[in-house]
């Protein structure tokens, strides 16, 4: 939480909230005490309603399919943390997302302006169309 305060993310009297499922790690007394100490609130998703926490569910589903299930098991905890950390960095900074108009989450977060993102998307589409037209007009054929 100290990082959140120092970054100026929390400026008002609104408590930070974390949406979680009702799994035993999230409902344990230790977790509740931890969030009380941090001054944050846990918001529990409804039972059998993955749409209540859709973004998180989607991320973990994708991480399991693209990283965890492929590897199977990591040699030790340290290498597991390292490899999953690399996956998360790649997911956020290098991997384009169709739902984000093929931009990375980091780019969307950095720009933080839907109008600018849509202008950039329009410019990229225009450039791509121009490159395709020039390619086909050049008459280059594959050997």
RAWOUR-V263038 format. One record per helix or strand. SS is the DSSP state (A for helix, B for strand). FROM is the first residue (numbers start at 1). TO is the last residue. Records with the same first field share a line. If there is no record, write none. Layout:
# RAWOUR-V263038
SS=FROM-TO / FROM-TO
This chain:
# RAWOUR-V263038
A=2-6 / 24-27 / 29-38 / 50-71 / 77-93 / 98-100 / 105-111 / 114-138
B=17-20 / 41-44 / 97-97 / 103-103
